[in-house]
C-alpha cells in the first residue's frame, strides 16, 4: 500500500499498434504538437544543428560516391509508411 508521502505511479503498457490507432483519432494539429514534443524529447545531442549538418554531409558524400542513389519525390513518398487514406 502506498503512503500519502509517495506519489502513485501508473505504468501503462500499450502496444505500438494500439498507440498508433489512438493517435490517429486525434486532430492533425494535436498529432503535430505531439510529434514536436517527441522530437524535442530526443534532446539537443541528437538534433543539434551540428549533428544535422554532419548527417547532411554524410548523405551528400554517400550520393557523390555512388554508394547510394537519390530518390525522386515520388519514390520518397511511395516509401513512407502512411496510414491508408492519407494523401
C-alpha positions as CSV (number, residue, x, y, z in Angstrom):
1,X,0.0,0.0,0.0
2,X,1.3,3.4,-0.9
3,X,1.7,6.0,1.8
4,X,0.5,9.5,1.3
5,X,4.1,10.7,1.0
6,X,4.7,8.6,-2.1
7,X,3.1,9.6,-5.4
8,X,1.3,6.9,-7.1
9,X,2.8,6.0,-10.5
10,X,0.7,4.3,-13.1
11,X,2.6,2.3,-15.7
12,X,0.5,1.8,-18.8
13,X,1.6,-0.9,-21.2
14,X,0.2,-0.3,-24.6
15,X,1.2,-2.0,-27.9
16,X,2.7,0.3,-30.5
17,X,-0.2,-0.5,-32.9
18,X,-2.8,0.5,-30.3
19,X,-1.0,3.7,-29.6
20,X,-0.8,4.5,-33.3
21,X,-4.5,3.8,-33.7
22,X,-5.3,6.1,-30.7
23,X,-3.1,8.8,-32.0
24,X,-4.8,8.8,-35.4
25,X,-8.0,9.6,-33.7
26,X,-6.5,13.0,-32.7
27,X,-6.8,16.1,-34.8
28,X,-3.9,16.8,-37.2
29,X,-3.0,19.8,-35.1
30,X,-2.8,17.6,-31.9
31,X,-0.8,14.9,-33.7
32,X,1.6,17.6,-35.0
33,X,2.0,19.0,-31.5
34,X,2.8,15.5,-30.1
35,X,5.3,14.9,-32.9
36,X,7.1,18.1,-32.0
37,X,7.2,17.0,-28.3
38,X,8.5,13.6,-29.2
39,X,11.3,15.0,-31.4
40,X,12.2,17.5,-28.7
41,X,12.3,14.7,-26.1
42,X,15.3,13.2,-28.0
43,X,17.4,16.1,-26.8
44,X,19.8,18.5,-28.4
45,X,22.6,15.9,-28.7
46,X,20.5,14.1,-31.4
47,X,19.0,17.0,-33.2
48,X,21.6,19.8,-32.8
49,X,22.5,22.0,-35.7
50,X,26.0,20.4,-35.8
51,X,24.6,16.8,-35.7
52,X,22.2,17.6,-38.6
53,X,24.9,19.3,-40.6
54,X,27.1,16.2,-40.1
55,X,24.3,13.9,-41.2
56,X,23.7,16.1,-44.3
57,X,27.4,16.0,-45.2
58,X,27.5,12.2,-44.8
59,X,24.5,11.7,-47.1
60,X,26.0,14.1,-49.7
61,X,29.2,12.1,-49.6
62,X,27.3,8.8,-50.0
63,X,25.5,10.2,-53.0
64,X,28.6,11.7,-54.6
65,X,30.5,8.4,-54.2
66,X,27.6,6.4,-55.7
67,X,27.2,4.4,-52.6
68,X,23.5,5.4,-52.6
69,X,21.2,6.7,-55.3
70,X,19.0,9.7,-54.8
71,X,15.2,9.2,-54.8
72,X,12.7,11.2,-56.8
73,X,10.0,12.9,-54.8
74,X,7.5,10.2,-55.9
75,X,9.9,7.4,-54.9
76,X,10.3,9.0,-51.5
77,X,6.6,9.3,-50.9
78,X,5.9,5.7,-52.0
79,X,8.4,4.5,-49.4
80,X,6.7,6.3,-46.5
81,X,4.7,4.2,-44.1
82,X,1.5,6.2,-44.0
83,X,-2.0,5.1,-42.8
84,X,-4.4,4.1,-45.6
85,X,-6.5,7.0,-46.8
86,X,-3.6,9.5,-46.5
87,X,-2.8,11.7,-49.5
